[in-house]
């Protein structure tokens, strides 16, 4: 399974970013290999549609789960249509968010 995290990067010790569209990057963690890749959010400064473009990048990266702080309704709609489940994690590192997700302690975002 591939899990996407919104973060300013550059690794698992980095803090979570509470935003999707304006996050600096997306860390894509592969639970099968325990490896990750960091994808820069090239639409961070977009005047409009940053959340939509971010959602598309997350789907294109093959993630089936997104862990972030909050998710706007348009981005959430794109993610849900692609089968990506979205969970909320704030004020913690990416590695702590992963642990909380694996332990079932994160709440799923089902509506914005």
N, C-alpha and C positions, 0 to 999 in steps of 0.2 A: 504494500500500500504506500502511496505517496501522500505526504501531508505537507501542505503549504503553510508557512508562518509569515506574517507581516513583521518586518524588522528593519532597523537601520543597518543590520549586518554586523560583522562579517561571518559569524559562526554561531554555534549553539549557545554560547555564553552571552550573546547579545540580548538586549532587552526586546520585549515585544513592542511593536508599534500599534497603537490603538486604531489606526486607520487602514483602509484597504487602498483606496485610490491615491492617497497621498503618502503611502508608505515608501520609504527609500528603496526597499528591495523585498523580494520574496525568497525565503529559504525553503527549498523543496527537499524534505527528508524522506528517504526510502527506508521503510521499516524492514524490508527484506535484506538489504545489504548494510544498513546502518550508515550509509553515506548520504551526503547532501550536496546540492548545488545551490549557488546564490544567483538569482536573476535580478538584475537592476530593473527598477520600475521606470521605464523610459517615458511614461506619460505623467510623471509626478507634477509637472508644471503646466499641464494642459488646462486651458481656460474652462473647458467643459468636457464631461465624459471620462474623467480620470478613473472613476470607479468601474465604469463599463469596460474600459481597456484593460484595467488591472484584472478584472474577472476573466476576461478572455485570455490573458496571459497565464493565469493560474490553470484554467482548463487546458490550454495548449501544453502546459508543462506536465499534464497527466495526473494532477492531484485529484484525489477523491475526497479529501478533507481540507478545509481551510480553518486555521486558528488565527483569530484576530481580536481586536477589541470590539469594534462595531462594524456593521456592514449596512450600507444604504440599500434602499428598496430595489433600485435598478440592478445594481451589482448582485444582490442576493437572488433576484429573479433569474439572471443569467446562470449563476452558479447552481441553483436548484434545478433548472432545466437540464443542465449538464450532469446532474447526479452528484454534485459536490455538496457535502454536508458542511455547515459552517458552525463553528463553536467559538465562544467568547473566552478570552484570557487577557487579563490586564495586569500591569504592575508586577511583572515577573520576567524571567529570562525565557528564551526559547526552550532550553532544556527542561526548565521547571514546567512550562506549559505542556511539553510532550509527556512528562511524567503524570501530570494531572489528567491529561486526555486519556492516557493508557489506563489510569486508575478509575476512569469514569467520573471524574470530579468537575468537568467543564460542562457548562450549560450550552445546549444547542440553540442557535439563533434560527428561528423559523419564520419570523416576520420582522419587518423594519418599521 
